[in-house]
Amino acid sequence: MSRAERIRDALRALTLVHLDVIDESHMHSVPEGAESHFKLVVVSEAFRGQGRVQRQRAINGLLKDELAHGLHALSFTTFTPEEWSEAPSVAASPKCLGGSKADG
């Protein structure tokens, strides 16, 4: 099972309305197939009444095993269904400047 599939499975606990799991490892100086850098867009009723920190803790808690076993970088944006309907997009990720990519 791929890391993306494991992330999807772990986040199902949030009763998802929408989920994007984007493997951005190819944008970084890591071996091909590393599955180490991910960006998430998570929309759930579970976030209703929660602030940003509570939402971050929920995601990090659900993904603690992945973070402990090779998930090097994780960015995510969380929304309630209403927030998502008002602005259904997120900013593009910046280019990686670390490792050998900074030398180019």
C-alpha positions as CSV (number, residue, x, y, z in Angstrom):
1,M,0.0,0.0,0.0
2,S,1.4,3.4,-0.9
3,R,1.9,6.2,1.6
4,A,-0.9,8.2,-0.1
5,E,-3.3,5.3,0.4
6,R,-2.3,5.0,4.1
7,I,-2.8,8.8,4.5
8,R,-6.3,8.5,3.0
9,D,-7.1,5.6,5.2
10,A,-5.9,7.4,8.4
11,L,-7.9,10.5,7.6
12,R,-11.2,8.7,7.0
13,A,-11.7,9.0,10.8
14,L,-12.6,12.7,10.1
15,T,-15.7,11.8,8.0
16,L,-14.4,13.6,4.9
17,V,-16.3,15.8,2.6
18,H,-13.3,16.3,0.3
19,L,-9.6,15.1,0.4
20,D,-6.7,15.8,-1.9
21,V,-3.5,13.8,-1.2
22,I,-0.7,15.2,-3.3
23,D,2.7,13.6,-3.4
24,E,5.1,16.4,-4.0
25,S,8.2,14.3,-3.4
26,H,9.2,14.8,-7.1
27,M,9.7,18.5,-6.4
28,H,12.4,17.8,-3.8
29,S,15.9,16.4,-3.7
30,V,14.9,12.8,-2.8
31,P,15.2,9.5,-4.5
32,E,12.5,8.6,-7.0
33,G,9.5,7.0,-5.3
34,A,10.5,8.3,-1.9
35,E,6.9,9.3,-1.0
36,S,8.3,11.7,1.6
37,H,6.7,15.1,0.9
38,F,2.9,15.5,0.8
39,K,0.4,18.3,0.6
40,L,-3.2,17.7,1.8
41,V,-6.5,19.6,1.3
42,V,-8.9,18.3,4.0
43,V,-12.6,19.2,4.2
44,S,-14.6,17.8,7.1
45,E,-17.5,18.5,9.3
46,A,-15.2,17.5,12.2
47,F,-13.4,20.9,11.9
48,R,-16.6,22.9,12.7
49,G,-15.9,25.0,15.8
50,Q,-12.2,24.2,15.8
51,G,-9.4,26.7,15.4
52,R,-6.4,26.2,13.2
53,V,-4.2,24.7,15.9
54,Q,-6.9,22.1,16.9
55,R,-7.3,21.1,13.3
56,Q,-3.5,20.7,12.9
57,R,-3.3,18.6,16.0
58,A,-6.1,16.4,14.7
59,I,-4.3,15.8,11.4
60,N,-0.9,15.3,13.0
61,G,-2.4,12.9,15.5
62,L,-4.0,10.7,12.8
63,L,-0.7,10.7,10.8
64,K,1.7,10.2,13.7
65,D,2.8,6.8,12.5
66,E,3.6,8.1,9.0
67,L,5.5,11.1,10.4
68,A,7.5,8.7,12.6
69,H,8.3,6.4,9.6
70,G,9.6,8.5,6.7
71,L,7.0,11.2,6.0
72,H,9.5,14.0,6.0
73,A,7.4,17.0,5.0
74,L,3.6,17.5,5.4
75,S,1.7,20.6,4.5
76,F,-2.1,20.8,4.7
77,T,-5.0,23.2,4.6
78,T,-8.2,22.4,6.5
79,F,-11.7,23.6,5.8
80,T,-15.2,23.0,7.0
81,P,-17.6,22.4,4.1
82,E,-18.8,26.0,4.3
83,E,-15.3,27.4,4.2
84,W,-14.5,25.2,1.2
85,S,-17.6,26.2,-0.7
86,E,-16.6,29.9,-0.3
87,A,-13.0,29.4,-1.5
88,P,-12.5,25.9,-3.0
89,S,-8.8,26.2,-3.8
90,V,-5.3,26.4,-2.2
91,A,-2.1,28.1,-3.2
92,A,0.4,26.3,-5.3
93,S,3.4,25.0,-3.4
94,P,6.7,26.9,-3.7
95,K,9.7,25.4,-5.5
96,C,12.1,23.5,-3.3
97,L,15.4,25.3,-2.7
98,G,17.0,22.7,-0.6
99,G,19.6,20.1,-1.4
100,S,21.0,19.9,-5.0
101,K,18.1,21.9,-6.4
102,A,19.5,25.0,-4.8
103,D,22.7,24.6,-6.8
104,G,21.0,25.0,-10.2
